[in-house]
Amino acid sequence: MPPYQPSRRERIGGGYEDGQVLDLDTAVKDGVLGSLTEGAVASPGCGGGCGDGGGPEKLDLRRMIVELDLSEIPSVFICPISLEPMQDPVTLCTGQTYERFNILKWFSLGRLTCPTTMQELWDESVTPNRTLHQLIYTWFHHKYLLMRKRSEDVQGRASELVETLKKVKGQARVHALKELRQLAAAHLTARKAVVCNGGVAVVTGLLGRFTSHAVGSESVAILVGLDLDSEARINLMEPAKVSLIVDMLNEGSMETRINCTRLIGTLIEEKDFRSEIISSHSMLVGLLRLVKDTRNSSGILPGLSLLKSICLHKQVLSLFVSIGAVSQLVDLLPSLDPDCLELALFILDTLSSLPEGKSALKDCPNTIPSMVRFLMRISESCTQYALSILRALCNLAPEECAARAVDAGLAQKLLLVIQSGCDSTLKQQSSELLKLCSLIFSDTNFISKFKLTRTIQ
């Protein structure tokens, strides 16, 4: 039996789904287009105002696909090759439809088969599938206009809420802030409307000495989602506002504490930031409590990220050591994931630059075993920080710290670093530390303690 060849009428219609011609009425009735309810826009050329004749401007299909970025799209609109929505669908003689660019590229590789069925093609021509293109355009056009209408509604509501916040107090203010927070979290257009309508100044103005935590937590949640300019950041640095933020960092819910952490991080990025703002015993204690909270680990990464930024301000380091940060961070290390571990090691390495920081690290019994364990374990950065801490301790108290490091297996790890493809500086530092440790032992003890072979000797 000769292979099936579509008739001329079917080739012109172009749309195939299980051997049937796919037309607009059938697609709508069978639900291919989803729920095209009242208000759907007709496709170009169908008399619905999308084509010529003074109707609305025709929107570009590619632009609509990109801006909508939908996760659920009718499978009939998807090219089997790229798995992306088709913009110029064409049909082969087998009845299968593909994006023109993709199937022509397939042919250019010398493959004269149908990618889906792997049948050899008896006709290499491709036929524009106008019906399917019309369906795709109509579906995306409808979704796009709904999105734009919803966006306009959201912008209007956000602007109304900003005006409402200027007038109301008490619970009405809390309700308005909650609704604005939800809108801003869900819609980029709402965030833009808040900024454009002076909402940043309005929300920032609600923070002060006598602000309740209910109002403060909602206000901070809104502000962390906005792109704050320099004026807004400087305004937030007022002592009364900082004091409220620090109070909520210590006493708020986990979500509020994380938002306060991120907002403080935003303030630190300001070029006119004053380091005395973070020279707060209460703030540092609150951050340590956040990263140590075993009930909810979602605060660890933002907390450590802020502590890293704070450690770049040398004026705060002594205060940080004085509140017992070193031992608390060292004890936290085994439970951290790689990203958090790298941040914690950076902080400890920075604190080891202070005499009191070195002493605190030396006095913590878990410091040296932990640092040795992290050499060549997580990342090159972690190795760098751990090696730096070990060098600081061994230089501080060679006999005590080097002996403890030897018992923890330091030599084997240092040899791994030296023989690896690590940075040359790390290799040099490892060689120096290995030499420093060897000075406290005789040759025989050095070999036996480090469990080195005579070949290495």
Disulfide bonds with the S-S distance in Angstrom:
none
